[in-house]
Amino acid sequence: MSVRFSHYFVSLTSEALLILSGVWLTLDGELIRVVHPSLIEIPRSLVEVVVAWNIPMHKWLKSCK
């Protein structure tokens, strides 16, 4: 439990720092999201957990195919 909550803390803190620095929009105009805690805690599938755990890493890996 402490590992998950520490991950959420670091991820949400990094999102807050992105917003404060002014780098909070992607090129598509979407907000930068790092983690979705609700999708991790109440998943419909394991794939959803993997994607929601670290969204930027998932997007980067998908673009480097």
C-alpha positions in Angstrom: 0.0 0.0 0.0 2.8 2.4 0.8 4.4 1.8 -2.6 1.2 2.8 -4.4 0.6 5.8 -2.3 4.2 7.0 -2.7 3.9 6.6 -6.5 0.6 8.6 -6.5 2.3 11.3 -4.4 5.3 11.6 -6.7 3.1 11.5 -9.8 0.6 14.1 -8.7 3.4 16.3 -7.4 5.1 16.2 -10.8 1.7 17.1 -12.4 1.4 20.1 -10.0 5.0 21.2 -10.9 4.2 21.0 -14.6 1.2 23.2 -14.1 3.1 25.7 -12.0 5.9 25.9 -14.6 3.4 26.5 -17.4 4.2 23.3 -19.3 0.8 21.7 -18.7 -0.6 21.2 -22.2 0.5 18.7 -24.8 0.8 19.7 -28.5 -2.8 18.5 -28.9 -4.1 20.9 -26.2 -4.7 18.2 -23.7 -3.7 18.3 -20.0 -0.6 16.3 -19.2 -1.6 13.4 -17.0 0.9 11.2 -15.2 -1.3 8.8 -13.4 -5.0 7.9 -13.0 -5.4 6.5 -9.4 -9.0 5.6 -9.8 -8.2 3.4 -12.9 -5.5 1.6 -10.9 -7.5 1.0 -7.8 -10.7 -0.1 -9.6 -9.5 -1.6 -12.9 -11.6 -3.4 -15.5 -8.5 -5.2 -16.8 -4.8 -5.5 -16.1 -4.0 -3.6 -19.3 -5.9 -0.6 -17.8 -3.6 -0.8 -14.7 -0.5 -0.9 -16.8 -1.6 2.1 -19.0 -2.8 4.2 -16.0 0.2 3.5 -13.8 2.6 5.7 -15.9 0.8 7.4 -18.8 3.8 9.3 -20.3 5.9 6.1 -20.4 3.0 4.2 -22.0 2.7 6.9 -24.7 6.4 7.0 -25.4 6.6 3.2 -25.7 3.6 3.2 -28.1 5.3 5.9 -30.3 8.6 4.0 -30.5 7.2 0.8 -32.1 
